[in-house]
Amino acid sequence: MAPQLPDRNLTDRRLPDKAPTLEDIERLATEAFESIPIELRRHVANIVFRVEDFPDEQTEKDMELESPFDILGLYRGVSLPNRTANQVRRSQDMIFLYRRPLLDYWCESGEPLVDIVRHVLVHEIGHHFGFSDDDMERIDRGG
């Protein structure tokens, strides 16, 4: 009789028995979003969150990616500091999380997937608030 495999979950450093699905990543993103303080969450209530396997070809081209694995998430919209009262919005703000690059990073780093998803989600929300990548890197370093 084969040995019983241990139960594995996505918050564990061990790999699950199968790759997490788009729905699994979406669930982790929802949990991560709900863990953000309400004072911040209320400012992002109208953002649409999408989980896709990879960025589309246009995003790869626009971001000048060498590989679709080079991006874990993306904020697409007009950041709060750049909005005007009379601005006509043509599309809704969106945050994309890319499952395959997230899983690749997860396997390489050994960090819990839930932590990676939360970090990427918070990073993309930071762009919504107008922070640059450099700003967020300084915040991460505590400076």
C-alpha positions as a Markdown table, in Angstrom:
| # | Residue | x | y | z |
|---|---|---|---|---|
| 1 | Met | 0.0 | 0.0 | 0.0 |
| 2 | Ala | 1.4 | 3.4 | -1.0 |
| 3 | Pro | 2.1 | 5.9 | 1.8 |
| 4 | Gln | -0.6 | 8.5 | 2.4 |
| 5 | Leu | 0.4 | 12.0 | 1.2 |
| 6 | Pro | 0.1 | 14.7 | 3.9 |
| 7 | Asp | -2.5 | 17.4 | 3.6 |
| 8 | Arg | -1.1 | 20.4 | 2.0 |
| 9 | Asn | -2.4 | 23.9 | 1.8 |
| 10 | Leu | -1.4 | 27.1 | -0.1 |
| 11 | Thr | -0.1 | 28.8 | 3.1 |
| 12 | Asp | 2.4 | 26.1 | 3.6 |
| 13 | Arg | 6.0 | 26.1 | 2.2 |
| 14 | Arg | 5.4 | 22.6 | 0.9 |
| 15 | Leu | 4.0 | 22.1 | -2.6 |
| 16 | Pro | 0.5 | 20.9 | -3.0 |
| 17 | Asp | -0.4 | 17.7 | -4.9 |
| 18 | Lys | -1.4 | 19.8 | -7.9 |
| 19 | Ala | -0.8 | 23.3 | -9.2 |
| 20 | Pro | -3.1 | 25.9 | -7.7 |
| 21 | Thr | -5.9 | 26.9 | -10.2 |
| 22 | Leu | -7.0 | 30.4 | -11.2 |
| 23 | Glu | -9.8 | 30.0 | -8.6 |
| 24 | Asp | -7.2 | 29.2 | -5.9 |
| 25 | Ile | -5.2 | 32.3 | -6.7 |
| 26 | Glu | -8.4 | 34.3 | -6.8 |
| 27 | Arg | -9.4 | 33.0 | -3.3 |
| 28 | Leu | -6.0 | 33.9 | -1.9 |
| 29 | Ala | -6.3 | 37.4 | -3.4 |
| 30 | Thr | -9.7 | 37.8 | -1.9 |
| 31 | Glu | -8.4 | 36.7 | 1.5 |
| 32 | Ala | -5.4 | 39.1 | 1.1 |
| 33 | Phe | -7.7 | 42.0 | 0.2 |
| 34 | Glu | -10.0 | 41.3 | 3.2 |
| 35 | Ser | -6.9 | 41.5 | 5.4 |
| 36 | Ile | -6.1 | 45.1 | 4.4 |
| 37 | Pro | -7.4 | 47.7 | 6.8 |
| 38 | Ile | -10.9 | 49.0 | 6.0 |
| 39 | Glu | -9.5 | 52.6 | 5.9 |
| 40 | Leu | -7.5 | 51.6 | 2.8 |
| 41 | Arg | -9.9 | 49.1 | 1.4 |
| 42 | Arg | -12.7 | 51.6 | 1.0 |
| 43 | His | -10.5 | 53.5 | -1.5 |
| 44 | Val | -10.2 | 50.5 | -3.8 |
| 45 | Ala | -13.7 | 49.2 | -3.6 |
| 46 | Asn | -14.3 | 49.9 | -7.3 |
| 47 | Ile | -11.2 | 48.2 | -8.6 |
| 48 | Val | -11.8 | 45.0 | -10.6 |
| 49 | Phe | -9.5 | 42.1 | -9.7 |
| 50 | Arg | -8.6 | 39.5 | -12.4 |
| 51 | Val | -6.5 | 36.4 | -12.2 |
| 52 | Glu | -5.1 | 35.2 | -15.5 |
| 53 | Asp | -2.5 | 32.7 | -16.4 |
| 54 | Phe | -0.3 | 35.2 | -18.2 |
| 55 | Pro | -0.3 | 38.8 | -19.3 |
| 56 | Asp | -1.8 | 39.3 | -22.8 |
| 57 | Glu | 0.5 | 40.0 | -25.8 |
| 58 | Gln | -0.2 | 43.7 | -25.7 |
| 59 | Thr | 0.8 | 44.0 | -22.0 |
| 60 | Glu | 4.0 | 42.1 | -22.8 |
| 61 | Lys | 4.8 | 44.5 | -25.6 |
| 62 | Asp | 3.8 | 47.6 | -23.6 |
| 63 | Met | 5.8 | 46.5 | -20.5 |
| 64 | Glu | 8.7 | 45.4 | -22.8 |
| 65 | Leu | 8.9 | 42.0 | -21.1 |
| 66 | Glu | 11.5 | 39.5 | -22.2 |
| 67 | Ser | 9.2 | 36.7 | -20.9 |
| 68 | Pro | 5.6 | 36.5 | -19.7 |
| 69 | Phe | 7.1 | 35.2 | -16.5 |
| 70 | Asp | 8.7 | 38.7 | -15.8 |
| 71 | Ile | 5.5 | 40.1 | -14.3 |
| 72 | Leu | 3.5 | 38.9 | -11.3 |
| 73 | Gly | 0.8 | 41.5 | -11.3 |
| 74 | Leu | -0.3 | 44.7 | -12.9 |
| 75 | Tyr | -2.4 | 47.8 | -12.0 |
| 76 | Arg | -4.1 | 49.2 | -15.0 |
| 77 | Gly | -6.0 | 52.5 | -14.4 |
| 78 | Val | -5.6 | 56.1 | -13.4 |
| 79 | Ser | -4.0 | 56.5 | -9.9 |
| 80 | Leu | -5.9 | 58.5 | -7.3 |
| 81 | Pro | -3.4 | 61.5 | -7.4 |
| 82 | Asn | -3.8 | 61.7 | -11.2 |
| 83 | Arg | -7.6 | 61.9 | -11.3 |
| 84 | Thr | -9.6 | 65.1 | -11.9 |
| 85 | Ala | -13.2 | 65.8 | -10.9 |
| 86 | Asn | -14.3 | 66.3 | -14.5 |
| 87 | Gln | -12.3 | 63.4 | -16.0 |
| 88 | Val | -14.3 | 61.0 | -18.2 |
| 89 | Arg | -13.4 | 57.4 | -17.4 |
| 90 | Arg | -13.3 | 55.1 | -20.4 |
| 91 | Ser | -12.5 | 52.0 | -18.4 |
| 92 | Gln | -12.5 | 50.7 | -14.9 |
| 93 | Asp | -9.4 | 50.4 | -12.8 |
| 94 | Met | -8.1 | 46.8 | -12.7 |
| 95 | Ile | -5.5 | 44.8 | -10.9 |
| 96 | Phe | -4.3 | 41.7 | -12.7 |
| 97 | Leu | -2.5 | 38.8 | -11.0 |
| 98 | Tyr | -0.7 | 36.3 | -13.2 |
| 99 | Arg | -1.0 | 32.8 | -12.0 |
| 100 | Arg | 1.8 | 31.1 | -13.9 |
| 101 | Pro | 4.5 | 33.7 | -13.0 |
| 102 | Leu | 3.2 | 33.7 | -9.4 |
| 103 | Leu | 3.6 | 29.9 | -9.3 |
| 104 | Asp | 7.0 | 30.0 | -10.8 |
| 105 | Tyr | 8.2 | 32.6 | -8.3 |
| 106 | Trp | 6.6 | 30.5 | -5.5 |
| 107 | Cys | 8.5 | 27.4 | -6.5 |
| 108 | Glu | 11.8 | 29.3 | -6.8 |
| 109 | Ser | 11.5 | 31.3 | -3.6 |
| 110 | Gly | 9.9 | 28.8 | -1.2 |
| 111 | Glu | 7.8 | 31.6 | 0.3 |
| 112 | Pro | 4.2 | 30.7 | 1.2 |
| 113 | Leu | 2.0 | 31.4 | -1.8 |
| 114 | Val | -0.5 | 33.3 | 0.3 |
| 115 | Asp | 2.3 | 35.8 | 1.3 |
| 116 | Ile | 3.4 | 36.2 | -2.4 |
| 117 | Val | -0.2 | 36.9 | -3.5 |
| 118 | Arg | -0.7 | 39.4 | -0.7 |
| 119 | His | 2.6 | 41.2 | -1.4 |
| 120 | Val | 1.8 | 41.5 | -5.1 |
| 121 | Leu | -1.8 | 42.6 | -4.5 |
| 122 | Val | -0.7 | 45.3 | -2.0 |
| 123 | His | 2.0 | 46.4 | -4.4 |
| 124 | Glu | -0.5 | 46.9 | -7.2 |
| 125 | Ile | -2.9 | 48.7 | -4.8 |
| 126 | Gly | 0.0 | 50.9 | -4.0 |
| 127 | His | 0.1 | 52.0 | -7.7 |
| 128 | His | -3.6 | 52.8 | -7.4 |
| 129 | Phe | -2.6 | 55.2 | -4.6 |
| 130 | Gly | 0.1 | 56.7 | -6.9 |
| 131 | Phe | 3.2 | 55.1 | -5.4 |
| 132 | Ser | 6.0 | 54.2 | -7.9 |
| 133 | Asp | 7.9 | 51.0 | -7.8 |
| 134 | Asp | 10.8 | 53.0 | -6.2 |
| 135 | Asp | 8.5 | 54.4 | -3.5 |
| 136 | Met | 7.2 | 51.0 | -2.6 |
| 137 | Glu | 10.7 | 49.5 | -2.5 |
| 138 | Arg | 11.7 | 52.3 | 0.0 |
| 139 | Ile | 8.6 | 51.5 | 2.1 |
| 140 | Asp | 9.5 | 47.8 | 2.0 |
| 141 | Arg | 13.0 | 48.6 | 3.3 |
| 142 | Gly | 11.5 | 50.7 | 6.0 |
| 143 | Gly | 12.9 | 54.0 | 4.8 |
